[in-house]
């Protein structure tokens, strides 16, 4: 059975991981000017895949 403390630790851990990922992506965007274009292209491919049009 989960305790309040273990749930709190899990939430804090998820927030910490999210912040780390956000900082890494932000730094990568600053270093690589084409990075945002790569992310946008990946989002477009994923959208087409969800809509059944293929990539």
CHARMM internal coordinates of N, CA and C (Angstrom, degrees):
IC EDIT
DIST 1 N 1 CA 1.4529
DIST 1 CA 1 C 1.5325
ANGL 1 N 1 CA 1 C 109.02
DIST 1 C 2 N 1.3189
ANGL 1 CA 1 C 2 N 113.72
DIHE 1 N 1 CA 1 C 2 N 136.91
DIST 2 N 2 CA 1.4610
ANGL 1 C 2 N 2 CA 119.01
DIHE 1 CA 1 C 2 N 2 CA -178.41
DIST 2 CA 2 C 1.5200
ANGL 2 N 2 CA 2 C 110.82
DIHE 1 C 2 N 2 CA 2 C -79.34
DIST 2 C 3 N 1.2867
ANGL 2 CA 2 C 3 N 114.24
DIHE 2 N 2 CA 2 C 3 N 142.37
DIST 3 N 3 CA 1.4559
ANGL 2 C 3 N 3 CA 119.60
DIHE 2 CA 2 C 3 N 3 CA 175.89
DIST 3 CA 3 C 1.5203
ANGL 3 N 3 CA 3 C 108.44
DIHE 2 C 3 N 3 CA 3 C -102.68
DIST 3 C 4 N 1.2793
ANGL 3 CA 3 C 4 N 116.01
DIHE 3 N 3 CA 3 C 4 N 166.58
DIST 4 N 4 CA 1.4582
ANGL 3 C 4 N 4 CA 121.40
DIHE 3 CA 3 C 4 N 4 CA 178.41
DIST 4 CA 4 C 1.5231
ANGL 4 N 4 CA 4 C 110.28
DIHE 3 C 4 N 4 CA 4 C -60.33
DIST 4 C 5 N 1.3131
ANGL 4 CA 4 C 5 N 116.87
DIHE 4 N 4 CA 4 C 5 N -38.64
DIST 5 N 5 CA 1.4665
ANGL 4 C 5 N 5 CA 121.10
DIHE 4 CA 4 C 5 N 5 CA -178.59
DIST 5 CA 5 C 1.5227
ANGL 5 N 5 CA 5 C 110.65
DIHE 4 C 5 N 5 CA 5 C -65.34
DIST 5 C 6 N 1.3247
ANGL 5 CA 5 C 6 N 118.28
DIHE 5 N 5 CA 5 C 6 N -43.41
DIST 6 N 6 CA 1.4651
ANGL 5 C 6 N 6 CA 120.36
DIHE 5 CA 5 C 6 N 6 CA -178.87
DIST 6 CA 6 C 1.5288
ANGL 6 N 6 CA 6 C 110.76
DIHE 5 C 6 N 6 CA 6 C -67.69
DIST 6 C 7 N 1.3129
ANGL 6 CA 6 C 7 N 117.61
DIHE 6 N 6 CA 6 C 7 N -36.61
DIST 7 N 7 CA 1.4583
ANGL 6 C 7 N 7 CA 120.58
DIHE 6 CA 6 C 7 N 7 CA 176.52
DIST 7 CA 7 C 1.5253
ANGL 7 N 7 CA 7 C 109.64
DIHE 6 C 7 N 7 CA 7 C -66.43
DIST 7 C 8 N 1.3070
ANGL 7 CA 7 C 8 N 117.56
DIHE 7 N 7 CA 7 C 8 N -42.05
DIST 8 N 8 CA 1.4586
ANGL 7 C 8 N 8 CA 122.03
DIHE 7 CA 7 C 8 N 8 CA 178.15
DIST 8 CA 8 C 1.5294
ANGL 8 N 8 CA 8 C 110.66
DIHE 7 C 8 N 8 CA 8 C -61.16
DIST 8 C 9 N 1.3196
ANGL 8 CA 8 C 9 N 117.09
DIHE 8 N 8 CA 8 C 9 N -44.24
DIST 9 N 9 CA 1.4655
ANGL 8 C 9 N 9 CA 121.60
DIHE 8 CA 8 C 9 N 9 CA 178.80
DIST 9 CA 9 C 1.5222
ANGL 9 N 9 CA 9 C 110.54
DIHE 8 C 9 N 9 CA 9 C -62.86
DIST 9 C 10 N 1.3281
ANGL 9 CA 9 C 10 N 117.65
DIHE 9 N 9 CA 9 C 10 N -40.51
DIST 10 N 10 CA 1.4585
ANGL 9 C 10 N 10 CA 120.96
DIHE 9 CA 9 C 10 N 10 CA 178.81
DIST 10 CA 10 C 1.5303
ANGL 10 N 10 CA 10 C 110.98
DIHE 9 C 10 N 10 CA 10 C -63.29
DIST 10 C 11 N 1.3236
ANGL 10 CA 10 C 11 N 117.01
DIHE 10 N 10 CA 10 C 11 N -42.59
DIST 11 N 11 CA 1.4625
ANGL 10 C 11 N 11 CA 121.16
DIHE 10 CA 10 C 11 N 11 CA 179.86
DIST 11 CA 11 C 1.5262
ANGL 11 N 11 CA 11 C 110.50
DIHE 10 C 11 N 11 CA 11 C -65.04
DIST 11 C 12 N 1.3235
ANGL 11 CA 11 C 12 N 117.00
DIHE 11 N 11 CA 11 C 12 N -45.50
DIST 12 N 12 CA 1.4625
ANGL 11 C 12 N 12 CA 120.85
DIHE 11 CA 11 C 12 N 12 CA 178.58
DIST 12 CA 12 C 1.5271
ANGL 12 N 12 CA 12 C 110.45
DIHE 11 C 12 N 12 CA 12 C -61.89
DIST 12 C 13 N 1.3261
ANGL 12 CA 12 C 13 N 117.89
DIHE 12 N 12 CA 12 C 13 N -39.31
DIST 13 N 13 CA 1.4639
ANGL 12 C 13 N 13 CA 121.75
DIHE 12 CA 12 C 13 N 13 CA 178.48
DIST 13 CA 13 C 1.5234
ANGL 13 N 13 CA 13 C 110.85
DIHE 12 C 13 N 13 CA 13 C -63.16
DIST 13 C 14 N 1.3227
ANGL 13 CA 13 C 14 N 117.37
DIHE 13 N 13 CA 13 C 14 N -43.51
DIST 14 N 14 CA 1.4640
ANGL 13 C 14 N 14 CA 120.41
DIHE 13 CA 13 C 14 N 14 CA 179.25
DIST 14 CA 14 C 1.5267
ANGL 14 N 14 CA 14 C 111.17
DIHE 13 C 14 N 14 CA 14 C -64.06
DIST 14 C 15 N 1.3085
ANGL 14 CA 14 C 15 N 117.27
DIHE 14 N 14 CA 14 C 15 N -40.32
DIST 15 N 15 CA 1.4667
ANGL 14 C 15 N 15 CA 121.20
DIHE 14 CA 14 C 15 N 15 CA 177.49
DIST 15 CA 15 C 1.5259
ANGL 15 N 15 CA 15 C 110.12
DIHE 14 C 15 N 15 CA 15 C -63.21
DIST 15 C 16 N 1.3290
ANGL 15 CA 15 C 16 N 116.79
DIHE 15 N 15 CA 15 C 16 N -43.60
DIST 16 N 16 CA 1.4645
ANGL 15 C 16 N 16 CA 120.80
DIHE 15 CA 15 C 16 N 16 CA -179.78
DIST 16 CA 16 C 1.5268
ANGL 16 N 16 CA 16 C 110.86
DIHE 15 C 16 N 16 CA 16 C -62.65
DIST 16 C 17 N 1.3230
ANGL 16 CA 16 C 17 N 117.51
DIHE 16 N 16 CA 16 C 17 N -44.17
DIST 17 N 17 CA 1.4600
ANGL 16 C 17 N 17 CA 121.05
DIHE 16 CA 16 C 17 N 17 CA 179.15
DIST 17 CA 17 C 1.5299
ANGL 17 N 17 CA 17 C 109.86
DIHE 16 C 17 N 17 CA 17 C -63.31
DIST 17 C 18 N 1.3249
ANGL 17 CA 17 C 18 N 117.03
DIHE 17 N 17 CA 17 C 18 N -42.47
DIST 18 N 18 CA 1.4623
ANGL 17 C 18 N 18 CA 120.70
DIHE 17 CA 17 C 18 N 18 CA 177.83
DIST 18 CA 18 C 1.5149
ANGL 18 N 18 CA 18 C 112.40
DIHE 17 C 18 N 18 CA 18 C -60.43
DIST 18 C 19 N 1.3099
ANGL 18 CA 18 C 19 N 117.16
DIHE 18 N 18 CA 18 C 19 N -41.99
DIST 19 N 19 CA 1.4631
ANGL 18 C 19 N 19 CA 120.75
DIHE 18 CA 18 C 19 N 19 CA 178.87
DIST 19 CA 19 C 1.5197
ANGL 19 N 19 CA 19 C 111.94
DIHE 18 C 19 N 19 CA 19 C -66.00
DIST 19 C 20 N 1.3211
ANGL 19 CA 19 C 20 N 116.13
DIHE 19 N 19 CA 19 C 20 N -40.13
DIST 20 N 20 CA 1.4679
ANGL 19 C 20 N 20 CA 120.06
DIHE 19 CA 19 C 20 N 20 CA 178.91
DIST 20 CA 20 C 1.5251
ANGL 20 N 20 CA 20 C 110.00
DIHE 19 C 20 N 20 CA 20 C -63.36
DIST 20 C 21 N 1.3289
ANGL 20 CA 20 C 21 N 117.08
DIHE 20 N 20 CA 20 C 21 N -46.59
DIST 21 N 21 CA 1.4626
ANGL 20 C 21 N 21 CA 120.59
DIHE 20 CA 20 C 21 N 21 CA 179.43
DIST 21 CA 21 C 1.5230
ANGL 21 N 21 CA 21 C 110.26
DIHE 20 C 21 N 21 CA 21 C -62.12
DIST 21 C 22 N 1.3221
ANGL 21 CA 21 C 22 N 117.30
DIHE 21 N 21 CA 21 C 22 N -43.38
DIST 22 N 22 CA 1.4661
ANGL 21 C 22 N 22 CA 121.20
DIHE 21 CA 21 C 22 N 22 CA 179.66
DIST 22 CA 22 C 1.5240
ANGL 22 N 22 CA 22 C 111.15
DIHE 21 C 22 N 22 CA 22 C -60.01
DIST 22 C 23 N 1.3339
ANGL 22 CA 22 C 23 N 117.22
DIHE 22 N 22 CA 22 C 23 N -43.42
DIST 23 N 23 CA 1.4672
ANGL 22 C 23 N 23 CA 120.82
DIHE 22 CA 22 C 23 N 23 CA 179.51
DIST 23 CA 23 C 1.5291
ANGL 23 N 23 CA 23 C 111.52
DIHE 22 C 23 N 23 CA 23 C -65.30
DIST 23 C 24 N 1.3324
ANGL 23 CA 23 C 24 N 117.21
DIHE 23 N 23 CA 23 C 24 N -39.97
DIST 24 N 24 CA 1.4620
ANGL 23 C 24 N 24 CA 120.67
DIHE 23 CA 23 C 24 N 24 CA 179.23
DIST 24 CA 24 C 1.5293
ANGL 24 N 24 CA 24 C 110.37
DIHE 23 C 24 N 24 CA 24 C -64.16
DIST 24 C 25 N 1.3245
ANGL 24 CA 24 C 25 N 116.95
DIHE 24 N 24 CA 24 C 25 N -45.16
DIST 25 N 25 CA 1.4632
ANGL 24 C 25 N 25 CA 120.44
DIHE 24 CA 24 C 25 N 25 CA -179.81
DIST 25 CA 25 C 1.5215
ANGL 25 N 25 CA 25 C 110.22
DIHE 24 C 25 N 25 CA 25 C -65.13
DIST 25 C 26 N 1.3233
ANGL 25 CA 25 C 26 N 117.93
DIHE 25 N 25 CA 25 C 26 N -40.97
DIST 26 N 26 CA 1.4649
ANGL 25 C 26 N 26 CA 121.47
DIHE 25 CA 25 C 26 N 26 CA 179.39
DIST 26 CA 26 C 1.5219
ANGL 26 N 26 CA 26 C 110.56
DIHE 25 C 26 N 26 CA 26 C -62.07
DIST 26 C 27 N 1.3195
ANGL 26 CA 26 C 27 N 117.54
DIHE 26 N 26 CA 26 C 27 N -44.38
DIST 27 N 27 CA 1.4655
ANGL 26 C 27 N 27 CA 120.75
DIHE 26 CA 26 C 27 N 27 CA 178.61
DIST 27 CA 27 C 1.5209
ANGL 27 N 27 CA 27 C 110.79
DIHE 26 C 27 N 27 CA 27 C -64.37
DIST 27 C 28 N 1.3211
ANGL 27 CA 27 C 28 N 116.06
DIHE 27 N 27 CA 27 C 28 N -40.68
DIST 28 N 28 CA 1.4667
ANGL 27 C 28 N 28 CA 120.05
DIHE 27 CA 27 C 28 N 28 CA -179.59
DIST 28 CA 28 C 1.5279
ANGL 28 N 28 CA 28 C 110.45
DIHE 27 C 28 N 28 CA 28 C -63.93
DIST 28 C 29 N 1.3230
ANGL 28 CA 28 C 29 N 116.79
DIHE 28 N 28 CA 28 C 29 N -39.33
DIST 29 N 29 CA 1.4630
ANGL 28 C 29 N 29 CA 120.26
DIHE 28 CA 28 C 29 N 29 CA 177.66
DIST 29 CA 29 C 1.5268
ANGL 29 N 29 CA 29 C 111.12
DIHE 28 C 29 N 29 CA 29 C -62.20
DIST 29 C 30 N 1.3294
ANGL 29 CA 29 C 30 N 117.71
DIHE 29 N 29 CA 29 C 30 N -37.19
DIST 30 N 30 CA 1.4533
ANGL 29 C 30 N 30 CA 121.35
DIHE 29 CA 29 C 30 N 30 CA 179.96
DIST 30 CA 30 C 1.5242
ANGL 30 N 30 CA 30 C 111.76
DIHE 29 C 30 N 30 CA 30 C -71.16
DIST 30 C 31 N 1.3208
ANGL 30 CA 30 C 31 N 117.28
DIHE 30 N 30 CA 30 C 31 N -35.86
DIST 31 N 31 CA 1.4541
ANGL 30 C 31 N 31 CA 121.80
DIHE 30 CA 30 C 31 N 31 CA -177.37
DIST 31 CA 31 C 1.5308
ANGL 31 N 31 CA 31 C 111.00
DIHE 30 C 31 N 31 CA 31 C -77.53
DIST 31 C 32 N 1.3343
ANGL 31 CA 31 C 32 N 116.94
DIHE 31 N 31 CA 31 C 32 N -43.66
DIST 32 N 32 CA 1.4636
ANGL 31 C 32 N 32 CA 121.99
DIHE 31 CA 31 C 32 N 32 CA -174.28
DIST 32 CA 32 C 1.5247
ANGL 32 N 32 CA 32 C 109.57
DIHE 31 C 32 N 32 CA 32 C -110.06
DIST 32 C 33 N 1.3282
ANGL 32 CA 32 C 33 N 118.20
DIHE 32 N 32 CA 32 C 33 N 105.80
DIST 33 N 33 CA 1.4595
ANGL 32 C 33 N 33 CA 119.95
DIHE 32 CA 32 C 33 N 33 CA -177.55
DIST 33 CA 33 C 1.5286
ANGL 33 N 33 CA 33 C 113.07
DIHE 32 C 33 N 33 CA 33 C -65.43
DIST 33 C 34 N 1.3195
ANGL 33 CA 33 C 34 N 117.74
DIHE 33 N 33 CA 33 C 34 N -20.73
DIST 34 N 34 CA 1.4678
ANGL 33 C 34 N 34 CA 120.63
DIHE 33 CA 33 C 34 N 34 CA 179.73
DIST 34 CA 34 C 1.5290
ANGL 34 N 34 CA 34 C 112.42
DIHE 33 C 34 N 34 CA 34 C -89.63
DIST 34 C 35 N 1.3108
ANGL 34 CA 34 C 35 N 117.65
DIHE 34 N 34 CA 34 C 35 N -2.99
DIST 35 N 35 CA 1.4632
ANGL 34 C 35 N 35 CA 121.72
DIHE 34 CA 34 C 35 N 35 CA -175.36
DIST 35 CA 35 C 1.5239
ANGL 35 N 35 CA 35 C 111.34
DIHE 34 C 35 N 35 CA 35 C -61.98
DIST 35 C 36 N 1.3421
ANGL 35 CA 35 C 36 N 117.57
DIHE 35 N 35 CA 35 C 36 N -43.72
DIST 36 N 36 CA 1.4630
ANGL 35 C 36 N 36 CA 120.00
DIHE 35 CA 35 C 36 N 36 CA -179.81
DIST 36 CA 36 C 1.5282
ANGL 36 N 36 CA 36 C 110.33
DIHE 35 C 36 N 36 CA 36 C -63.68
DIST 36 C 37 N 1.3181
ANGL 36 CA 36 C 37 N 117.31
DIHE 36 N 36 CA 36 C 37 N -38.20
DIST 37 N 37 CA 1.4654
ANGL 36 C 37 N 37 CA 120.08
DIHE 36 CA 36 C 37 N 37 CA 177.35
DIST 37 CA 37 C 1.5284
ANGL 37 N 37 CA 37 C 110.44
DIHE 36 C 37 N 37 CA 37 C -63.61
DIST 37 C 38 N 1.3317
ANGL 37 CA 37 C 38 N 117.00
DIHE 37 N 37 CA 37 C 38 N -37.75
DIST 38 N 38 CA 1.4627
ANGL 37 C 38 N 38 CA 120.85
DIHE 37 CA 37 C 38 N 38 CA 177.57
DIST 38 CA 38 C 1.5270
ANGL 38 N 38 CA 38 C 110.56
DIHE 37 C 38 N 38 CA 38 C -65.20
DIST 38 C 39 N 1.3313
ANGL 38 CA 38 C 39 N 116.67
DIHE 38 N 38 CA 38 C 39 N -42.00
DIST 39 N 39 CA 1.4602
ANGL 38 C 39 N 39 CA 120.30
DIHE 38 CA 38 C 39 N 39 CA 177.88
DIST 39 CA 39 C 1.5236
ANGL 39 N 39 CA 39 C 110.94
DIHE 38 C 39 N 39 CA 39 C -64.30
DIST 39 C 40 N 1.3237
ANGL 39 CA 39 C 40 N 117.06
DIHE 39 N 39 CA 39 C 40 N -42.39
DIST 40 N 40 CA 1.4612
ANGL 39 C 40 N 40 CA 120.80
DIHE 39 CA 39 C 40 N 40 CA 179.16
DIST 40 CA 40 C 1.5254
ANGL 40 N 40 CA 40 C 111.34
DIHE 39 C 40 N 40 CA 40 C -63.12
DIST 40 C 41 N 1.3354
ANGL 40 CA 40 C 41 N 116.71
DIHE 40 N 40 CA 40 C 41 N -41.65
DIST 41 N 41 CA 1.4626
ANGL 40 C 41 N 41 CA 120.40
DIHE 40 CA 40 C 41 N 41 CA 178.31
DIST 41 CA 41 C 1.5255
ANGL 41 N 41 CA 41 C 110.73
DIHE 40 C 41 N 41 CA 41 C -63.96
DIST 41 C 42 N 1.3222
ANGL 41 CA 41 C 42 N 117.09
DIHE 41 N 41 CA 41 C 42 N -39.81
DIST 42 N 42 CA 1.4589
ANGL 41 C 42 N 42 CA 121.16
DIHE 41 CA 41 C 42 N 42 CA 178.10
DIST 42 CA 42 C 1.5264
ANGL 42 N 42 CA 42 C 110.60
DIHE 41 C 42 N 42 CA 42 C -65.22
DIST 42 C 43 N 1.3198
ANGL 42 CA 42 C 43 N 117.32
DIHE 42 N 42 CA 42 C 43 N -41.44
DIST 43 N 43 CA 1.4674
ANGL 42 C 43 N 43 CA 120.92
DIHE 42 CA 42 C 43 N 43 CA 176.84
DIST 43 CA 43 C 1.5244
ANGL 43 N 43 CA 43 C 111.19
DIHE 42 C 43 N 43 CA 43 C -61.36
DIST 43 C 44 N 1.3243
ANGL 43 CA 43 C 44 N 116.32
DIHE 43 N 43 CA 43 C 44 N -40.58
DIST 44 N 44 CA 1.4703
ANGL 43 C 44 N 44 CA 120.82
DIHE 43 CA 43 C 44 N 44 CA 179.33
DIST 44 CA 44 C 1.5290
ANGL 44 N 44 CA 44 C 110.87
DIHE 43 C 44 N 44 CA 44 C -64.62
DIST 44 C 45 N 1.3499
ANGL 44 CA 44 C 45 N 116.97
DIHE 44 N 44 CA 44 C 45 N -43.25
DIST 45 N 45 CA 1.4648
ANGL 44 C 45 N 45 CA 120.09
DIHE 44 CA 44 C 45 N 45 CA 177.24
DIST 45 CA 45 C 1.5235
ANGL 45 N 45 CA 45 C 110.87
DIHE 44 C 45 N 45 CA 45 C -61.93
DIST 45 C 46 N 1.3274
ANGL 45 CA 45 C 46 N 116.98
DIHE 45 N 45 CA 45 C 46 N -41.36
DIST 46 N 46 CA 1.4631
ANGL 45 C 46 N 46 CA 120.44
DIHE 45 CA 45 C 46 N 46 CA 179.38
DIST 46 CA 46 C 1.5245
ANGL 46 N 46 CA 46 C 110.83
DIHE 45 C 46 N 46 CA 46 C -65.49
DIST 46 C 47 N 1.3331
ANGL 46 CA 46 C 47 N 116.97
DIHE 46 N 46 CA 46 C 47 N -40.38
DIST 47 N 47 CA 1.4611
ANGL 46 C 47 N 47 CA 120.45
DIHE 46 CA 46 C 47 N 47 CA 179.54
DIST 47 CA 47 C 1.5220
ANGL 47 N 47 CA 47 C 110.32
DIHE 46 C 47 N 47 CA 47 C -63.04
DIST 47 C 48 N 1.3324
ANGL 47 CA 47 C 48 N 116.90
DIHE 47 N 47 CA 47 C 48 N -44.24
DIST 48 N 48 CA 1.4611
ANGL 47 C 48 N 48 CA 120.26
DIHE 47 CA 47 C 48 N 48 CA 179.08
DIST 48 CA 48 C 1.5233
ANGL 48 N 48 CA 48 C 110.87
DIHE 47 C 48 N 48 CA 48 C -62.81
DIST 48 C 49 N 1.3279
ANGL 48 CA 48 C 49 N 116.39
DIHE 48 N 48 CA 48 C 49 N -37.69
DIST 49 N 49 CA 1.4623
ANGL 48 C 49 N 49 CA 120.08
DIHE 48 CA 48 C 49 N 49 CA 178.88
DIST 49 CA 49 C 1.5201
ANGL 49 N 49 CA 49 C 112.04
DIHE 48 C 49 N 49 CA 49 C -65.80
DIST 49 C 50 N 1.3315
ANGL 49 CA 49 C 50 N 116.44
DIHE 49 N 49 CA 49 C 50 N -39.31
DIST 50 N 50 CA 1.4639
ANGL 49 C 50 N 50 CA 120.54
DIHE 49 CA 49 C 50 N 50 CA 178.28
DIST 50 CA 50 C 1.5143
ANGL 50 N 50 CA 50 C 111.52
DIHE 49 C 50 N 50 CA 50 C -66.45
DIST 50 C 51 N 1.3289
ANGL 50 CA 50 C 51 N 116.18
DIHE 50 N 50 CA 50 C 51 N -34.04
DIST 51 N 51 CA 1.4613
ANGL 50 C 51 N 51 CA 120.40
DIHE 50 CA 50 C 51 N 51 CA -177.67
DIST 51 CA 51 C 1.5132
ANGL 51 N 51 CA 51 C 112.08
DIHE 50 C 51 N 51 CA 51 C -86.40
DIST 51 C 52 N 1.3252
ANGL 51 CA 51 C 52 N 117.20
DIHE 51 N 51 CA 51 C 52 N -1.92
DIST 52 N 52 CA 1.4542
ANGL 51 C 52 N 52 CA 121.28
DIHE 51 CA 51 C 52 N 52 CA 175.34
DIST 52 CA 52 C 1.4996
ANGL 52 N 52 CA 52 C 115.44
DIHE 51 C 52 N 52 CA 52 C 80.59
DIST 52 C 53 N 1.3189
ANGL 52 CA 52 C 53 N 117.77
DIHE 52 N 52 CA 52 C 53 N 17.56
DIST 53 N 53 CA 1.4608
ANGL 52 C 53 N 53 CA 121.17
DIHE 52 CA 52 C 53 N 53 CA 179.63
DIST 53 CA 53 C 1.5296
ANGL 53 N 53 CA 53 C 112.40
DIHE 52 C 53 N 53 CA 53 C -90.42
DIST 53 C 54 N 1.3113
ANGL 53 CA 53 C 54 N 116.98
DIHE 53 N 53 CA 53 C 54 N -11.58
DIST 54 N 54 CA 1.4685
ANGL 53 C 54 N 54 CA 119.75
DIHE 53 CA 53 C 54 N 54 CA -176.83
DIST 54 CA 54 C 1.5182
ANGL 54 N 54 CA 54 C 110.60
DIHE 53 C 54 N 54 CA 54 C 81.10
DIST 54 C 55 N 1.3227
ANGL 54 CA 54 C 55 N 115.73
DIHE 54 N 54 CA 54 C 55 N 167.91
DIST 55 N 55 CA 1.4672
ANGL 54 C 55 N 55 CA 119.42
DIHE 54 CA 54 C 55 N 55 CA -176.86
DIST 55 CA 55 C 1.4931
ANGL 55 N 55 CA 55 C 113.04
DIHE 54 C 55 N 55 CA 55 C -94.87
END
COOR INIT
IC SEED 1 N 1 CA 1 C
IC BUILD
